[in-house]
Amino acid sequence: MIPAAGLPRICLITDGAERDLAVIIGLVAAGARWFQLRAKGVPDRELFARAVRLRERLARGDVLFSVNDRADLAAACGAAGLHLGQDDLPIEDARRLLPKACIGVSVHDGREAGAAAGADYVGTGALFPTSTKGDARVLNRKRLREVQSAYAGPVVAIGGITPANAAQLAPLGIRHVAVASAVFAAPDPLAAYCSIAAQLIPPPADATEGD
């Protein structure tokens, strides 16, 4: 389920490698409240070790730690969130493993968004060309509107979002985003994060800092 303070506006996607850990501590201090572990091609044991390490580093009650794809690993490491793709475990089955988790699902059109009623949020994109996920196709604006109309909860936009194009998001009604290399591969990750956050639609006046 979505945290009591509401779904954080920015999901920061990391592969959990050692180089990101110090950056993550600084990002939390700057207000980041949502991190997702996504590490394709990493052996299960190493992936689990990274998940446990991240969960321990993010042990604040107001920080949401999610795992990508793997419901079993999310349950084993004690993650509070899970993000599923269209080919992953169905939402209702993932709920049996993680009954209290914040579960999201990737969608690409209105049909998939309408079928995601059991999710706490949906992720959609790519909004812009991206090198992080080579097979991602840019979502046209018509499809984005279909997703936003078909799903009543938070829609998290992903794909190629950077400080340079984040100003284009508010006119599209986008309140939540997921970013990876735009922050973790930036010369100044903290500045990149703060720039993107400043350009999103502001949260309600009573929302907590960083959400």
Secondary structure, DSSP 8 states (H G I E B T S, - for coil): ---TT---SEEEEE---HHHHHHHHHHHHTT--EEEE--TT--HHHHHHHHHHHHHHT-STT-EEEEES-HHHHHHHT-SEEEE-TTS--HHHHHHH-TTSEEEEEE-SHHHHHTTTTSSEEEEE-SS--SSSTT-----HHHHHHHHHH--S-EEEESS--TTTGGGTGGGT--EEEESHHHHTSSSHHHHHHHHHHHS----TTS-TT-
